[in-house]
Amino acid sequence: MRRLLPLLSTTPHAGGRSALTCRYRCGDACFQEVPNTSDNEYAGDIIARALSRRSMVRAAAVVTVAAAAGTTGVLGGPGAGEAVAAPVTHGGRGHGRHPGPDGARGLRFSPVAPNTDDKVTVPAGYTQDVVIRWGDPILRGAPAFHPDRQSARAQAGQFGYNNDFLSLLPLRGERGRQVLVANHEYTDEVLMFRGYDPENPTREQVEIAWAAHGLSVVVVQEEHRSGRLTPVPRHRLNRRLTATSLFKVTGPAAGSPLLRTSADPTGTRVLGTLNNCAGGETPWGTTLHGEENFNQYFANGSSATDRRYGIGAGASERKWERFDKRFDVAREPNESHRFGWVVELDPYDPDWTPRKRTALGRFKHEAAQPRLTDDGRPVVYMGDDERFDYFYKFVSSRRMKRGDSRAAREHNRTLLDEGTLYVAKLSGDSPQEVDGSGRLPADGEFDGSGVWIPLATGDVSHVPGMTADEVYVFTRAAADKVGATKMDRPEDVEPSPRTGRVYVALTNNTDRGKPGKPGADEANPRNANKHGQILELAENWDDPTSDGFAWRLFLVAGDPKDPSTYFAGFPKEKVSPISCPDNVAFDPHGNLWISTDGNKLGSHDGLFGVATHGERRGELKQFLTVPTGAETCGPVIQERRVLVAVQHPGEVDGASVEKPASTWPDGPGRLVRPAVVAVWRRDGRDIGV
């Protein structure tokens, strides 16, 4: 008899997520005590003391690159020693503008209305198709998916579950083909298996779940005259990496005693990657994948072994520790230290073992997106998806080599092993005016300055009382010690390829301002923040060692009728409502596209485009919505195509295989399956022009 899931329909949850999502995706993280109990200060005076005159001058001198449309923005203060975010030259804050009738280039479509339809809804004049579903075969010998004939062996050759981050890369020499890379964040066993008993999973079910995690690489073929993509089964580049595949540990913490286990006394070889959320693409053709809520897979933790990552003291939700001792912290205390990293994968080399890059630190990585400095060094931006945690950057000490030679490729695949890891500290320029309501300060913006605080460089720690190995393995504790700014769940962090500005999606934080919890500050200006915001910062790319930056809030999300919302000064009556920004990506025109997770406005999650420059800066339009219970993930925005990962459709309280909450994507009577969807214009023209 199927066991009922306790209390799934009666317990309130953060944002718009169902209890089922919270249970399987992050181990009920929002119901646990906030892991960050450090006493970091928040007022502007502490950061003023921390910032040197050198840092402040550098932050004030930050200049963003001119956009292709001709708009030049400067983030900097007018006086010596100041680093405020001055208005971008976009024609004012919503007054006196005369925008044209069609929207910003790339966003000229009729916005989709908020809805609760059990389907993917796209604008008029656009169409869609499923590219690939959970269980579709991609490797030679893998069978077609059958819900009642699942096996670990079959799943290891099929597309994984709960697709999240997507990358679509060119494939030279094969006309009309591209390489699709996908993360598979987690498994919903109750929606995968008939009669699933969460207290007593079978070994076969556990091994299927192991195989459904990880990464997929699959070549896709573009249909002529449309945006449809079709998988190419058994292509030589197709690949599955699972919870039992081999990964190498590299960088300054590789081989550390903190990473050694009975199965791996070298501390350099790990089986599996878990809870891969968002990611990034490198300029040298590899992909990056962030291991996020890894803590939920481990059992029997303690304060001594956990060090602020949320590993529970009892059994895990999935009970994997019954079938592999490495998931039992009491038996293998270091195994959990081998997760929570950024993974680098080379999709073009199926023989290359992926790397876990320790120089980028260990925390709940939502994503990792690099860009190059003016002198060719990669800088990787990263968010730690937890209430009151931080955002980081890594600056490589080595420069990228151009070209496709073997020597250049080998060199570039080592760039993320040497450099300096930093954490961000922010100060507002109007802290006394921030009262938690979201009301704008008198200067019309939430803005200010910041400093990047170094944590470690190679085997040198910059954190008193911690070794370099401890900084990399317990990065959260290191950031606590240096007083980083506690943020509202920093998730995806994306630098604009046009302007160099960096955009940080802060999803929400309903604990902000609660008794005993940090109150509002200028970068996180609302207490009980259920809708989130997007932060924009600018750095000096002439000097990659510069430790100062300027910042402003680009969007403060929610219902535009809510006075606490803000859309970069654009008239709020002309934008779509948005809640809980999660993943972000840029289109070829420099617009930022935002996917949402846990919409708290009563409608389904969706994908939105927003102009970041020009007279329409802040104009936000909804492009699509996803089915019941689903989250919008992994957006890829090309000239003629938009890709989204529809994650956890049907993940609604009380749902199961026997009692589905969604019929997407294959209709009634078929198992609900996460899938990747492509959207394109019916007339074959470019998106949004």
Residue pairs with C-beta under 8 A, 6 or more apart in sequence:
1 195
2 195
2 196
2 197
2 656
2 658
3 197
3 198
3 199
5 20
5 23
5 190
5 198
5 654
7 19
8 18
8 19
8 20
8 23
8 653
8 654
9 19
9 653
9 654
11 19
11 31
13 19
13 21
13 22
13 30
14 22
14 30
14 508
14 510
14 530
14 598
15 507
15 508
15 510
15 530
15 579
15 580
15 597
15 598
15 599
15 600
16 579
16 580
16 598
16 599
16 600
16 601
16 602
16 605
17 25
17 597
17 598
18 629
18 651
18 652
18 653
19 653
20 188
20 190
20 629
20 651
20 652
20 653
20 654
20 655
21 598
21 629
21 631
21 648
21 651
22 28
22 29
22 30
22 31
23 317
24 186
24 187
24 188
24 189
24 190
24 317
24 648
24 651
25 185
25 186
25 293
25 648
26 292
26 293
26 296
27 293
27 295
27 296
27 310
27 312
27 316
27 317
29 293
29 296
29 310
29 386
30 387
30 510
32 310
34 386
34 387
34 388
34 511
34 517
35 308
35 309
35 310
35 386
35 389
35 476
36 308
36 386
36 387
36 388
36 389
36 476
36 480
36 486
38 480
38 481
40 480
40 483
40 484
40 485
40 486
41 483
42 485
42 486
42 518
42 519
42 521
43 431
43 521
44 427
44 428
44 429
44 431
44 448
44 522
46 483
47 425
47 426
47 427
47 449
47 450
47 451
47 485
48 427
50 425
50 451
50 453
50 483
51 59
51 83
51 427
51 449
51 451
51 548
53 81
54 548
55 451
55 546
55 547
55 548
56 81
56 82
56 83
56 449
56 548
57 80
57 81
57 548
58 540
58 543
58 546
58 547
58 548
59 76
59 83
59 449
59 450
59 451
59 540
59 546
59 548
59 549
59 550
60 76
60 77
60 80
60 81
60 82
60 83
60 84
60 449
60 548
60 550
61 76
61 540
62 74
62 75
62 76
62 83
62 538
62 539
62 540
62 548
62 549
62 550
63 74
63 75
63 76
63 538
63 540
64 72
64 73
64 74
64 75
64 499
64 500
64 501
64 538
65 498
65 499
65 500
65 541
66 72
66 499
67 73
67 498
67 499
67 590
67 613
67 614
68 498
68 590
69 105
69 590
69 613
69 614
71 88
71 89
71 90
71 613
71 614
72 89
73 88
73 89
73 90
73 499
73 501
73 538
73 613
74 86
74 88
75 85
75 86
75 501
75 537
75 538
75 550
75 551
75 552
76 83
76 84
76 85
76 86
76 550
77 83
77 84
77 86
77 429
77 449
77 550
78 84
78 86
82 429
82 449
83 448
83 449
83 450
83 548
83 549
83 550
84 429
84 443
84 447
84 448
84 449
84 550
85 429
85 445
85 447
85 448
85 536
85 538
85 550
85 551
85 552
87 93
87 444
87 445
88 568
88 613
88 617
90 568
90 569
90 613
90 614
90 615
90 617
90 618
91 97
91 615
92 569
93 444
93 445
93 569
94 569
94 570
94 571
94 572
94 618
97 571
97 615
98 615
99 615
99 616
99 619
102 108
103 109
103 611
103 616
103 619
103 621
103 688
104 589
104 591
104 611
104 614
104 616
104 619
105 589
105 688
105 689
106 587
106 588
106 589
106 590
106 591
106 609
106 687
106 688
106 689
107 591
107 609
107 610
107 611
107 616
107 619
107 621
107 688
108 688
108 689
109 123
109 124
109 125
109 126
109 621
109 623
109 687
109 688
110 123
110 124
110 125
111 123
111 576
111 621
111 622
111 623
112 121
112 122
112 123
112 606
112 622
112 623
112 624
112 625
113 622
114 576
114 577
114 601
114 602
114 603
114 604
114 606
114 622
114 625
115 121
115 603
115 604
115 625
116 602
116 603
116 604
116 628
117 604
117 625
117 627
118 627
118 628
118 662
118 663
118 664
119 627
119 664
120 128
120 624
120 625
120 626
120 627
120 644
120 646
120 664
120 677
120 679
121 624
121 625
122 128
122 623
122 624
122 679
123 623
123 624
125 681
125 682
125 683
126 679
126 680
126 681
126 682
127 679
127 680
127 681
127 682
128 677
128 678
128 679
128 680
129 228
129 229
129 677
129 678
130 665
130 675
130 676
130 677
131 180
131 220
131 229
131 230
131 231
131 643
131 675
131 676
131 677
131 678
132 138
132 159
132 180
132 218
132 220
132 231
132 675
132 676
133 145
133 159
133 665
133 666
133 673
133 674
133 675
133 676
134 145
134 158
134 159
134 160
134 161
134 162
134 163
134 212
134 673
134 674
134 675
135 145
135 150
135 155
135 158
135 159
135 673
136 144
136 145
136 158
136 159
136 231
137 143
137 144
137 145
137 157
137 158
137 159
137 233
138 157
138 158
138 159
138 216
138 218
138 231
138 233
138 234
138 238
138 240
139 156
139 157
139 158
139 233
139 234
139 238
139 239
139 240
140 157
140 233
140 234
141 157
142 154
142 156
142 157
142 158
143 149
143 154
143 157
145 154
145 158
145 673
147 194
147 657
147 671
148 194
150 192
150 193
150 208
151 204
151 208
152 204
152 207
152 208
152 210
152 211
153 211
155 208
155 211
155 212
156 211
156 240
156 242
157 240
158 240
159 182
159 216
159 218
160 182
160 184
160 211
160 212
160 213
160 214
160 215
160 216
160 240
160 242
161 184
161 186
161 187
161 188
161 192
161 209
161 212
161 213
161 674
162 184
162 185
162 186
162 187
162 188
162 212
162 647
162 648
162 674
163 182
163 183
163 184
163 185
163 216
163 633
163 634
163 645
163 646
163 647
163 674
163 675
163 676
164 182
164 183
164 184
164 185
164 276
164 277
164 278
164 633
164 634
164 645
164 647
165 181
165 182
165 183
165 276
165 277
165 278
165 279
165 289
165 290
165 367
165 583
165 633
165 634
165 645
166 180
166 181
166 182
166 183
166 633
166 634
166 635
166 636
166 643
166 644
166 645
166 676
167 179
167 180
167 181
167 182
167 279
167 281
167 287
167 347
167 636
168 178
168 179
168 180
168 181
168 220
168 636
168 638
168 643
169 178
169 179
169 181
169 281
169 285
169 287
169 347
169 348
170 178
170 179
171 177
171 178
171 179
171 219
171 237
174 219
176 221
176 222
176 224
177 219
177 220
177 221
177 222
177 232
178 219
178 220
178 222
178 229
179 217
179 218
179 219
179 220
179 237
179 347
179 348
180 216
180 217
180 218
180 219
180 220
180 229
180 231
180 676
181 215
181 216
181 217
181 287
181 345
181 347
182 215
182 216
182 218
182 634
182 645
182 676
183 215
183 276
183 277
183 278
183 279
183 289
183 634
184 212
184 213
184 214
184 215
184 216
184 276
185 213
185 275
185 276
185 277
185 292
185 647
186 213
186 275
186 293
187 209
187 212
187 213
187 318
188 648
188 651
189 196
189 198
189 201
189 205
189 209
189 318
190 196
190 198
190 655
190 656
190 657
191 648
191 650
191 651
191 655
191 656
191 657
191 660
191 672
192 205
192 208
192 209
192 212
192 657
193 205
193 208
193 657
194 657
194 658
195 657
195 658
196 205
196 656
196 657
198 317
199 319
200 319
201 318
201 319
203 323
206 318
206 319
206 320
206 322
206 323
207 323
209 243
209 318
209 320
210 242
210 243
210 244
210 272
210 320
211 240
211 242
211 243
211 244
212 242
213 242
213 243
213 272
213 273
213 274
213 275
213 276
214 240
214 241
214 242
214 243
214 245
214 272
214 273
214 276
215 239
215 240
215 241
215 273
215 276
215 289
215 343
215 345
215 354
216 239
216 240
216 241
217 237
217 238
217 239
217 240
217 345
217 347
217 350
218 231
218 232
218 235
218 238
219 231
219 232
219 235
219 237
219 238
220 229
220 230
220 231
220 232
221 229
221 230
221 231
221 232
222 228
222 229
223 229
223 230
225 684
226 680
226 684
227 640
227 641
227 678
227 679
227 680
227 681
228 678
228 680
229 641
229 643
229 678
232 238
236 350
237 347
237 348
237 350
238 350
239 347
239 350
241 247
241 273
241 345
241 354
242 272
243 271
243 272
243 273
243 274
244 271
244 272
245 271
245 272
245 273
245 354
246 269
246 270
246 271
246 353
247 269
247 270
247 271
247 272
247 273
247 343
247 353
247 354
247 355
247 356
248 268
248 269
248 270
248 353
248 354
248 355
248 356
249 255
249 259
249 267
249 268
249 269
249 270
249 338
249 341
249 355
249 356
249 358
250 268
250 355
250 356
250 357
250 358
250 414
250 417
251 357
251 358
251 359
251 360
251 416
251 417
251 418
251 472
252 358
252 359
252 417
252 418
252 456
252 458
252 459
252 468
252 469
252 472
253 259
253 358
253 359
253 468
253 469
253 472
253 473
254 267
254 268
254 358
255 266
255 267
255 268
256 267
256 469
256 472
256 473
257 267
257 469
258 267
258 334
258 337
258 469
258 470
258 473
259 267
259 268
259 334
259 337
259 338
259 473
260 266
260 267
260 334
261 267
261 326
261 332
261 334
261 335
261 338
262 332
263 271
263 326
263 332
264 270
267 334
270 338
270 339
270 356
271 326
272 339
273 289
273 291
273 339
273 343
273 354
273 356
274 291
274 294
274 297
274 339
275 291
275 292
275 293
275 294
275 296
275 297
275 339
276 289
276 290
276 291
276 292
276 343
277 290
277 291
277 292
277 293
277 365
277 366
277 367
277 385
277 491
278 290
278 366
278 367
278 491
278 492
278 582
278 583
278 633
278 634
279 287
279 288
279 289
279 290
279 367
279 368
279 369
280 287
280 288
280 367
280 368
280 369
280 370
280 380
281 287
281 288
281 369
282 288
282 344
282 370
282 378
282 412
283 370
283 371
283 372
283 378
283 400
284 400
284 408
284 409
284 412
284 413
284 415
285 346
285 347
285 348
285 409
286 344
286 345
286 346
286 347
286 412
286 413
287 344
287 345
287 347
288 342
288 343
288 344
288 345
288 367
288 368
288 369
288 370
288 380
289 342
289 343
289 344
289 345
289 368
290 342
290 343
290 365
290 366
290 367
290 368
290 382
291 339
291 340
291 341
291 342
291 343
291 364
291 365
292 364
292 365
292 366
292 385
293 364
293 385
294 309
294 336
294 339
294 340
294 364
295 301
295 306
295 309
295 310
295 311
295 312
295 336
295 340
295 364
296 310
296 312
296 316
296 317
297 316
297 318
297 320
297 327
297 339
298 311
298 312
298 316
298 321
298 327
298 328
298 329
298 335
298 336
299 312
299 314
299 315
299 316
299 319
299 320
299 321
299 327
299 328
299 329
299 330
300 313
300 314
300 315
300 321
300 328
300 329
300 330
300 331
301 311
301 312
301 313
301 329
301 336
302 313
302 329
302 330
305 311
305 329
305 333
305 336
306 329
306 336
307 474
307 476
307 477
308 474
308 476
308 477
308 480
309 336
309 340
309 363
309 364
309 476
310 386
311 329
311 336
315 321
316 327
320 327
321 327
321 328
325 331
325 332
326 332
326 335
327 335
329 335
329 336
337 362
337 473
338 356
340 362
340 363
340 364
340 365
341 356
341 357
341 358
341 360
341 362
341 365
342 356
342 357
342 360
342 365
342 368
342 380
342 382
342 416
343 354
343 355
343 356
343 357
344 354
344 355
344 357
344 413
344 416
345 354
346 352
346 354
346 413
352 413
355 413
355 416
357 416
357 417
358 417
358 472
358 473
359 394
359 416
359 417
359 418
359 419
359 421
359 458
359 472
360 368
360 380
360 382
360 392
360 394
360 416
360 421
361 382
361 392
361 394
361 421
361 455
361 471
361 472
361 475
362 472
362 473
362 474
362 475
363 382
363 384
363 386
363 389
363 390
363 392
363 475
363 476
364 384
364 385
364 386
364 389
365 382
365 383
365 384
365 385
366 382
366 383
366 384
366 385
366 490
366 491
366 492
366 493
367 382
367 383
367 491
367 492
367 493
367 494
367 583
368 380
368 381
368 382
369 380
369 381
369 492
369 493
369 494
369 495
370 378
370 379
370 380
370 381
371 378
371 379
371 495
371 497
371 500
372 378
372 379
372 400
373 379
373 395
373 541
373 544
374 541
374 542
374 544
375 399
375 544
376 399
376 400
377 395
377 396
377 397
377 398
377 399
377 400
377 419
377 544
378 396
378 400
378 415
378 416
379 393
379 394
379 395
379 396
379 495
379 544
380 393
380 394
380 396
380 416
381 391
381 392
381 393
381 493
381 494
381 495
381 502
381 504
382 391
382 392
382 393
382 394
382 493
383 391
383 392
383 490
383 491
383 492
383 493
383 504
383 505
384 390
384 391
384 392
384 476
384 490
385 489
385 490
385 491
385 507
386 489
387 488
387 489
387 509
387 511
387 512
388 486
388 487
388 488
388 509
388 511
388 517
388 518
389 476
389 479
389 486
389 487
389 489
389 490
390 423
390 424
390 476
390 479
390 484
390 485
390 486
390 487
390 490
391 423
391 424
391 487
391 490
391 493
391 504
392 421
392 422
392 423
392 424
392 475
392 479
393 421
393 422
393 424
393 452
394 416
394 419
394 420
394 421
394 422
395 419
395 420
395 422
395 544
395 545
396 415
396 416
396 418
396 419
397 418
397 419
397 420
397 457
397 458
398 411
398 414
398 415
398 418
398 419
400 412
400 415
401 407
401 408
401 411
401 412
402 408
418 458
419 457
420 454
420 455
420 456
420 457
421 454
421 455
421 456
421 457
421 471
421 472
421 475
422 452
422 453
422 454
422 455
422 547
423 452
423 453
423 455
423 478
423 479
423 482
423 484
424 450
424 451
424 452
424 453
424 484
424 485
424 549
425 450
425 451
425 452
425 453
425 482
425 483
425 484
425 485
426 448
426 449
426 450
426 485
426 521
426 522
426 523
426 551
427 448
427 449
427 450
427 522
428 434
428 441
428 446
428 447
428 448
428 521
428 522
428 523
429 441
429 443
429 447
429 448
429 449
429 522
430 441
430 442
430 443
430 446
430 448
430 522
431 521
431 522
433 439
433 441
433 442
434 441
434 446
434 520
434 521
434 522
434 525
435 520
436 512
436 513
436 519
436 520
436 525
436 526
436 527
437 526
437 527
437 564
438 525
438 526
438 556
438 562
438 563
438 564
438 565
438 566
439 563
439 564
440 446
440 566
441 522
444 569
445 552
445 553
445 569
446 522
446 523
446 525
446 552
446 553
446 556
446 566
447 522
447 550
447 551
447 552
447 553
448 522
448 523
448 550
448 551
448 552
449 548
449 549
449 550
449 551
450 485
450 537
450 548
450 549
450 550
450 551
451 547
451 548
451 549
452 547
452 548
452 549
453 462
453 482
453 483
453 484
453 547
454 462
454 547
455 461
455 462
455 463
455 471
455 475
455 478
455 479
455 482
456 462
456 463
456 468
456 471
456 472
456 478
458 468
459 468
460 468
461 467
461 468
461 470
461 471
461 478
462 471
462 482
463 471
463 478
463 481
463 482
464 481
465 481
466 474
466 477
466 478
466 481
470 477
470 478
471 478
485 521
485 523
486 518
486 524
487 504
487 506
487 509
487 523
487 524
488 506
488 507
488 508
488 509
488 512
488 524
488 529
488 532
488 533
489 506
489 507
489 508
489 509
489 532
490 504
490 505
490 506
491 505
491 506
491 507
491 581
491 582
491 583
491 597
492 504
492 505
492 582
492 583
492 584
493 502
493 503
493 504
493 505
494 502
494 503
494 584
494 585
494 586
494 592
495 501
495 502
495 503
496 502
496 503
496 586
496 590
496 592
496 612
497 586
497 590
498 586
498 590
498 613
499 590
499 612
499 613
500 538
500 539
500 541
501 536
501 537
501 538
501 612
502 536
502 537
502 538
502 539
503 534
503 535
503 536
503 554
503 584
503 592
503 612
504 534
504 535
504 536
504 537
505 532
505 534
505 581
505 582
505 583
505 584
505 594
506 524
506 532
506 533
506 534
506 535
506 581
507 532
507 580
507 581
507 582
507 597
507 598
508 529
508 530
508 531
508 532
508 580
508 598
508 600
509 524
509 529
509 532
510 528
510 529
510 530
511 517
512 518
512 519
512 520
512 524
512 526
512 527
512 528
512 529
513 519
513 520
513 527
513 528
514 527
514 528
519 527
520 526
520 527
523 535
523 551
523 553
524 533
525 533
525 553
525 556
525 564
526 533
526 556
526 564
530 579
530 580
530 600
531 556
531 557
531 558
531 565
531 578
531 579
531 580
531 600
531 601
532 557
532 579
532 580
532 581
533 553
533 555
533 556
533 557
533 581
534 553
534 554
534 555
534 557
534 581
534 584
534 592
534 594
535 551
535 552
535 553
535 554
536 551
536 552
536 553
536 554
536 612
537 549
537 550
537 551
537 552
538 549
538 550
538 551
539 546
539 548
539 549
540 546
540 548
553 566
554 568
554 612
554 618
555 566
555 567
555 568
555 578
555 581
555 610
555 618
555 620
556 564
556 565
556 566
556 567
557 565
557 578
557 579
557 580
557 581
558 564
558 565
558 577
558 578
558 579
558 601
559 565
559 577
559 601
560 567
560 572
560 573
560 575
560 576
560 577
561 572
565 572
567 575
567 610
567 618
567 619
567 620
568 610
568 612
568 617
568 618
569 617
569 618
570 611
570 616
570 617
570 618
570 619
570 620
574 619
575 618
575 619
575 620
575 621
576 608
576 620
576 621
576 622
577 601
577 603
578 594
578 596
578 608
578 620
578 622
579 596
579 598
579 599
579 600
579 601
580 596
580 597
580 598
580 599
580 600
580 605
581 594
581 595
581 596
582 594
582 595
582 596
582 597
582 631
582 632
582 633
583 594
583 595
583 597
583 632
583 633
583 634
583 635
584 592
584 593
584 594
584 595
584 635
585 592
585 593
585 635
585 636
585 637
586 592
586 593
586 637
587 593
587 609
587 637
587 638
587 687
587 688
588 637
588 638
588 639
589 688
590 612
590 613
591 609
591 610
591 611
591 612
591 637
591 688
592 609
592 610
592 612
593 607
593 608
593 609
593 610
593 623
593 635
593 637
593 642
594 607
594 608
594 609
594 610
594 620
595 605
595 606
595 607
595 608
595 631
595 632
595 633
595 634
595 635
595 644
596 605
596 606
596 607
596 608
596 631
596 632
597 605
597 631
597 632
597 633
598 605
598 631
599 605
599 606
603 625
604 625
604 626
604 627
604 628
604 630
605 625
605 626
605 630
605 631
605 632
606 622
606 623
606 624
606 625
606 626
606 632
607 622
607 623
607 624
607 632
607 635
607 642
607 644
608 620
608 621
608 622
608 623
609 620
609 621
609 623
609 637
609 688
610 618
610 619
610 620
610 621
611 617
611 618
611 619
623 642
623 679
624 632
624 642
624 644
624 679
626 632
626 644
626 646
626 649
627 646
627 649
627 650
627 662
627 664
627 665
628 649
628 650
628 652
628 661
628 662
628 664
629 648
629 649
629 650
629 651
629 652
629 655
629 661
629 662
630 646
630 647
630 648
630 649
630 650
630 651
630 662
630 664
630 674
631 646
631 647
631 648
632 644
632 645
632 646
632 647
633 644
633 645
633 646
633 647
634 643
634 644
634 645
634 676
635 642
635 643
635 644
636 642
636 643
636 644
637 687
638 687
639 686
639 687
640 680
640 681
640 684
640 685
640 686
640 687
641 678
641 679
641 680
641 687
642 678
642 679
642 680
642 687
643 676
643 677
643 678
643 679
644 676
644 677
644 679
645 674
645 675
645 676
645 677
646 664
646 665
646 674
646 675
646 676
646 677
647 674
648 674
649 662
649 664
649 665
649 672
649 673
649 674
649 675
650 660
650 661
650 662
650 664
650 672
651 661
652 661
652 662
654 661
655 661
655 662
657 671
660 671
660 672
661 672
662 672
663 670
663 672
664 672
665 673
665 675
666 673
680 687
681 687
